[in-house]
């Protein structure tokens, strides 16, 4: 009995992932607000009613795509923030963003487009993930001796600058393509070094 349940669960998960993958592929050419449920189920080869076994609606699917795109990055970015010295942190962070764009361009394009798109729950999910990144960056800064004396508001402001820059860099890398990766990465590293120099004098 348990074996049968396990097979059913595996099949259900496989169908759910197929719906996510199909939607992501279709979203290469359009926004989520214009994508129809029937388009997605047709691409997977399942009945439209099967969609509702996995998602409440297209917005719910979009939120799942946000989690798929950004959820796993928190641990990776957290490891980069543990690097000692701004130079090493900057190098590793920019390299991680470049690797993400290289390996998951469709996810990056989806987030970049839907961050200000027409589906409110998806906008909110992206904003929530970015706020979580900012909180994690602020917490990492607060542990650094050179940040002693910074107010919580200023730490959050600085963290927001870094997170916005990561998003901007990912979009720029996406637009530049493989041939422009080093040019965009080099500029991103220089910009972050400028911010880093500025923060050392913030309390002067």
Buried (B, 14 or more C-beta within 10 A) or exposed (E): EEEEEEEEEEEEEEBBBBBBBBBBEBBEEEBBEEBEBEBBBBBBEBEEEBBEEBBEEBBBBBBBBBEBBBEEBEEBBBEBBEBEEBEEBBBBBBEBBBEBBEEBBBBBBBBBBBBEBEBEBBBEBBEEBBBBBBBBBBEBBEEEEEBEEBEEEBBBBBBBBBBEBBBBBBBBBBEBEEEEBEEBBEBBBEBBEEBBEEBEEEEE
